[in-house]
């Protein structure tokens, strides 16, 4: 294998899009988990309930 073939194989971007999609999916799942944990807390639940009550009351 000549030098050019090795360099071209090293610089090949094939499969990069799949890796990027996988990383974004994992990050989105982690962010969703964080949001669920925040919303489940009593402080946030009470704050949201207060906002809803003041909007309708």
N, C-alpha and C positions, 0 to 999 in steps of 0.2 A: 504494500500500500504506500503510495507516494505521499509526500507532505501535504499537497493540495487536498487530497481525498480525506486525510485525517482532519485537516482544518475545517473542511466543509461539513464533515460529520459532526464535529464538535459544535459548530455554529448553527446546526439545523434546529429550527424552531418548531418542528412538527411535534404536536402534543402539548404545546404551551397553552393553547386555548382551553383544553380540557383541564389542565392544572389550575388555570385562573378561575374557571367556573367552579371547580371543587373548593378552592380557597374562599371564594365569595359565598358559596353555599354554607360552608362551615361558619364563616363570620356572621352570616345572617341568622343562622340557627342559634349561635351564642348570644347575639343581640336580642333575639326573641326570648330566650331563656332569662336573660337579665331583665327585660321588661316584665315578664310574668312574675319574677321574684319581687320586683318593685311594686307592682300592682297588688300583689297578695298581702303586702304589709298593711297593718292596721292604720298607720298614719296616712298613707296615701289613699286608702279606701275611705277613710273619714273625710279627707280633704275633697275627694271627688264627690262624695255624697253631699257635702256642704255646698259645693258649686252647683250641683243639680237641684238641690232644694232651693237655693237662692234664685236660680234661673226660673223655676216654676212657681215659687212662692212669693 
